[in-house]
Amino acid sequence: MKSSEFKNDDCVKTLEENLSKQKSDIRKALPGERLEDVLTSALQCPVCLTRIIPPIPECTNGHQICFRCCSRVKNCPVCRGQNVAQENRFLVKIFERLDIRCKNAVNGCQIHKKGRYIVYHENVCEFAFRSCPLRATDKCKWEGFKSDLVHHCMREHADMISSESENRWELRGFKNQKRPQFNLLYAHDVVFRCGWERYGLSKRFSVNHIVDENDPTSYTFDLKIVKPGTDIVFMVSSGVCFPVSNFRFISVTTSYIVLSKKNILDFCDINGNLSYIIKINKNV
């Protein structure tokens, strides 16, 4: 049976066409370049220029584009053809079998793993650039290695970070504040971002920290809302510190505490200020 007879109903390309394209890419390889690196470089989104990972959609002419960009564009950025989100299952299988270098190799990472495993590693890689935890509140544009994160926060945001596992924070104008209000705790050798965001007419509290591939330790938090200027406790609660790969965006979490509009009015002073105590617990 000829290779061109192997077709998948959901794919436009035949096995023969895929192999032809790969051979063309291989001819462009430099001496000493790994075959895996050549094939991986072919899986680059023409829009955002990042690596395409499964699912791998393509247009009707067989040009690949990452899943995120596919939902944003109407036409293929390569041929301007119809942008149909059909999956190229052949390339998905190739991706799963490739021994791929970490995308942070240019920063010094020496790790290389198979398909889905390298994707997970890159999310927690020590050589990946991280954003400042206060990007959403202070509009800090700092980006750097995870190892430099603590130094940056201590130097640039000294009034918003505590080096204790428990601290009390006073939030001015909390009642009417629309932007997220975050503070930082550096505890157990980890930077935690804790704070409040709008949640409809309510506000929700959550705690995030950067996930560490080499440290599976989990953390929880205890929250006390107290009357501003006093030690009178209004509310006591707890939750799970949710790990994230980057602080670039406002927290994405499945663990949070919600204050209703009534709670906000009851817990704030006449100036709309809120006071809370947060404690980070390390689970052994």
C-alpha positions as CSV (number, residue, x, y, z in Angstrom):
1,M,0.0,0.0,0.0
2,K,1.3,3.5,-0.9
3,S,1.9,5.9,1.9
4,S,-0.4,8.4,0.1
5,E,-3.3,6.1,0.9
6,F,-3.0,6.6,4.6
7,K,-5.5,9.4,5.3
8,N,-7.3,10.6,8.4
9,D,-10.8,12.0,7.9
10,D,-10.0,15.0,10.1
11,C,-6.7,15.8,8.3
12,V,-6.0,17.4,5.0
13,K,-2.4,16.3,4.7
14,T,-1.5,12.7,3.8
15,L,1.4,10.9,5.4
16,E,3.4,11.5,2.2
17,E,2.9,15.2,2.2
18,N,3.9,15.5,5.9
19,L,7.1,13.5,5.2
20,S,7.9,15.6,2.2
21,K,7.6,18.8,4.3
22,Q,9.8,17.3,7.0
23,K,12.5,16.3,4.5
24,S,12.5,19.8,3.2
25,D,13.0,21.2,6.7
26,I,15.8,18.6,7.3
27,R,17.7,19.8,4.3
28,K,17.9,23.2,5.9
29,A,19.5,21.8,9.0
30,L,23.0,23.0,10.0
31,P,25.8,20.5,10.5
32,G,25.6,18.8,13.9
33,E,22.0,20.0,14.5
34,R,19.7,17.4,16.0
35,L,16.9,16.0,13.9
36,E,14.5,16.6,16.9
37,D,15.4,20.3,16.9
38,V,14.8,20.7,13.2
39,L,11.3,19.1,13.5
40,T,10.5,21.1,16.6
41,S,11.5,24.4,14.9
42,A,9.0,23.5,12.2
43,L,6.2,23.6,14.8
44,Q,6.3,27.4,15.3
45,C,3.2,29.5,15.2
46,P,3.4,32.1,12.4
47,V,1.4,34.6,14.5
48,C,2.8,34.6,18.0
49,L,6.1,32.8,17.1
50,T,5.8,30.4,20.0
51,R,6.0,26.6,19.8
52,I,2.8,24.9,18.7
53,I,1.6,22.2,21.2
54,P,-1.3,19.8,20.9
55,P,-4.0,20.3,19.8
56,I,-2.3,21.3,16.5
57,P,-5.0,23.0,14.2
58,E,-4.3,23.8,10.6
59,C,-6.0,25.6,7.7
60,T,-7.4,23.9,4.7
61,N,-4.0,24.2,3.0
62,G,-2.2,22.4,5.8
63,H,-0.5,25.4,7.5
64,Q,-0.3,25.0,11.3
65,I,-1.1,27.7,13.8
66,C,-1.3,27.4,17.6
67,F,-4.7,26.8,19.2
68,R,-4.8,30.2,20.9
69,C,-4.1,32.2,17.7
70,C,-6.4,30.0,15.7
71,S,-9.4,31.3,17.7
72,R,-8.3,34.9,17.1
73,V,-7.8,35.1,13.3
74,K,-10.3,34.6,10.5
75,N,-7.8,33.6,7.8
76,C,-4.6,31.6,7.7
77,P,-1.7,34.1,8.2
78,V,0.4,32.1,5.7
79,C,-1.9,31.6,2.7
80,R,-4.9,33.7,3.7
81,G,-7.1,30.7,3.2
82,Q,-10.0,29.6,5.3
83,N,-9.0,29.1,8.9
84,V,-10.6,25.8,9.7
85,A,-9.7,24.4,13.2
86,Q,-9.1,20.8,12.0
87,E,-6.4,18.9,14.0
88,N,-3.4,17.4,12.4
89,R,-3.2,14.2,14.3
90,F,0.0,13.1,12.5
91,L,1.9,16.0,13.9
92,V,0.4,15.4,17.3
93,K,1.9,11.9,17.3
94,I,5.2,13.3,16.1
95,F,5.2,15.9,18.9
96,E,4.5,13.2,21.6
97,R,7.6,11.2,20.4
98,L,10.0,14.1,19.9
99,D,12.8,14.6,22.4
100,I,12.4,18.4,22.7
101,R,14.9,20.9,24.3
102,C,13.4,23.3,26.8
103,K,12.6,26.6,25.2
104,N,14.7,28.3,27.9
105,A,17.9,26.6,26.6
106,V,19.1,30.1,25.5
107,N,19.0,31.1,29.2
108,G,21.0,28.1,30.3
109,C,18.5,25.3,30.8
110,Q,19.9,21.8,29.8
111,I,16.6,19.9,30.1
112,H,15.1,18.0,27.2
113,K,12.0,15.7,27.5
114,K,9.3,14.1,25.4
115,G,6.3,16.1,24.1
116,R,3.9,16.7,27.0
117,Y,6.6,16.4,29.6
118,I,8.6,19.3,28.2
119,V,5.5,21.4,28.2
120,Y,5.0,20.9,31.9
121,H,8.7,21.5,32.6
122,E,8.7,24.8,30.7
123,N,5.9,26.0,32.9
124,V,8.0,25.6,36.0
125,C,11.5,26.0,34.5
126,E,14.0,27.8,36.7
127,F,15.4,29.6,33.6
128,A,12.0,30.9,32.5
129,F,11.4,34.7,32.8
130,R,8.9,35.6,35.5
131,S,6.8,38.7,35.9
132,C,6.6,40.9,38.9
133,P,3.8,39.7,41.3
134,L,2.6,43.3,41.5
135,R,2.3,43.8,37.7
136,A,-1.5,44.1,38.0
137,T,-1.5,46.7,40.8
138,D,1.7,48.7,40.5
139,K,2.1,48.2,36.7
140,C,5.6,47.0,37.4
141,K,7.1,45.7,34.1
142,W,10.0,43.8,35.6
143,E,10.7,40.4,34.2
144,G,13.6,38.1,35.2
145,F,14.6,34.8,36.6
146,K,12.8,33.2,39.5
147,S,16.0,33.3,41.5
148,D,16.0,37.1,41.1
149,L,12.4,37.6,42.1
150,V,12.9,38.0,45.8
151,H,15.7,40.6,45.4
152,H,13.5,42.6,43.0
153,C,10.5,42.6,45.3
154,M,12.6,43.5,48.4
155,R,14.3,46.4,46.5
156,E,11.4,47.8,44.5
157,H,8.4,47.0,46.6
158,A,9.8,47.0,50.2
159,D,6.6,48.6,51.6
160,M,4.4,45.9,50.1
161,I,6.3,42.7,51.1
162,S,6.8,41.1,54.5
163,S,9.6,38.6,55.3
164,E,7.4,37.0,57.9
165,S,5.0,34.1,57.5
166,E,2.3,36.1,59.2
167,N,1.5,39.8,58.7
168,R,-1.2,42.4,59.0
169,W,-2.1,44.6,56.1
170,E,-4.2,47.8,55.9
171,L,-6.0,48.5,52.6
172,R,-6.9,52.1,52.0
173,G,-10.2,52.7,50.1
174,F,-10.9,49.0,49.9
175,K,-14.7,49.5,49.6
176,N,-14.6,51.5,46.4
177,Q,-11.3,50.2,44.9
178,K,-11.9,48.6,41.5
179,R,-8.3,47.5,40.8
180,P,-6.8,44.4,42.5
181,Q,-5.1,45.1,45.8
182,F,-2.2,42.7,46.4
183,N,0.5,42.3,49.0
184,L,3.5,40.0,49.2
185,L,4.8,37.5,51.8
186,Y,8.2,36.0,51.6
187,A,7.9,32.9,53.7
188,H,9.4,29.4,53.7
189,D,11.8,30.6,50.9
190,V,8.8,31.3,48.7
191,V,7.1,34.5,47.5
192,F,3.4,34.5,48.0
193,R,1.0,37.0,46.4
194,C,-2.1,37.6,48.5
195,G,-4.9,40.0,47.9
196,W,-8.3,41.0,46.7
197,E,-10.0,41.3,43.3
198,R,-13.4,42.4,42.1
199,Y,-15.8,39.5,41.7
200,G,-19.0,40.9,40.4
201,L,-20.4,43.1,43.1
202,S,-18.3,41.2,45.7
203,K,-14.6,40.8,46.2
204,R,-12.5,37.6,46.5
205,F,-9.3,36.8,48.3
206,S,-6.7,34.3,47.1
207,V,-3.1,33.4,47.6
208,N,-0.7,32.4,44.8
209,H,2.9,31.3,44.5
210,I,5.2,30.1,41.8
211,V,5.0,26.4,41.2
212,D,8.4,24.5,41.7
213,E,9.1,21.4,39.7
214,N,11.6,20.2,42.3
215,D,9.5,21.0,45.4
216,P,6.1,19.4,45.7
217,T,5.4,21.1,49.0
218,S,1.9,22.5,49.3
219,Y,0.8,25.5,51.4
220,T,-2.4,26.8,53.0
221,F,-3.3,30.2,54.5
222,D,-5.3,31.5,57.4
223,L,-7.2,34.7,57.0
224,K,-8.5,37.0,59.7
225,I,-10.4,40.2,59.0
226,V,-10.1,42.6,61.8
227,K,-11.6,46.0,62.6
228,P,-9.2,48.7,61.4
229,G,-7.1,50.1,64.3
230,T,-8.1,47.4,66.7
231,D,-7.7,43.7,67.4
232,I,-11.4,42.9,67.1
233,V,-11.8,39.9,64.7
234,F,-14.7,40.1,62.3
235,M,-14.1,36.9,60.4
236,V,-11.8,33.9,60.4
237,S,-11.3,31.6,57.4
238,S,-8.7,29.5,55.6
239,G,-7.8,28.2,52.1
240,V,-5.2,26.6,49.8
241,C,-2.3,28.6,48.3
242,F,-2.7,28.0,44.6
243,P,0.5,27.5,42.5
244,V,0.8,29.4,39.2
245,S,3.5,29.3,36.5
246,N,3.8,33.1,36.3
247,F,2.5,36.2,38.1
248,R,1.9,38.0,34.8
249,F,-1.9,37.8,35.0
250,I,-4.4,38.4,37.7
251,S,-4.7,35.2,39.8
252,V,-6.3,32.2,38.3
253,T,-7.3,30.0,41.1
254,T,-9.8,27.4,42.3
255,S,-9.4,28.4,46.0
256,Y,-10.6,31.7,47.2
257,I,-12.7,33.5,49.8
258,V,-15.5,35.8,48.8
259,L,-16.8,38.9,50.6
260,S,-20.3,39.9,49.7
261,K,-21.2,43.6,49.3
262,K,-22.8,43.5,52.7
263,N,-19.7,42.0,54.3
264,I,-17.5,44.7,52.7
265,L,-19.7,47.4,54.3
266,D,-19.7,45.7,57.7
267,F,-16.0,45.1,57.8
268,C,-14.7,48.4,56.6
269,D,-14.4,51.6,58.7
270,I,-16.1,54.8,57.8
271,N,-13.4,55.6,55.3
272,G,-13.8,52.3,53.5
273,N,-10.5,50.9,54.8
274,L,-10.1,47.1,55.4
275,S,-7.6,45.4,57.7
276,Y,-6.7,41.7,57.5
277,I,-4.1,39.3,58.9
278,I,-2.7,36.6,56.7
279,K,-0.6,33.6,57.7
280,I,1.1,31.1,55.4
281,N,1.3,27.5,56.6
282,K,3.7,24.9,55.1
283,N,2.3,21.4,54.8
284,V,4.8,18.7,55.7
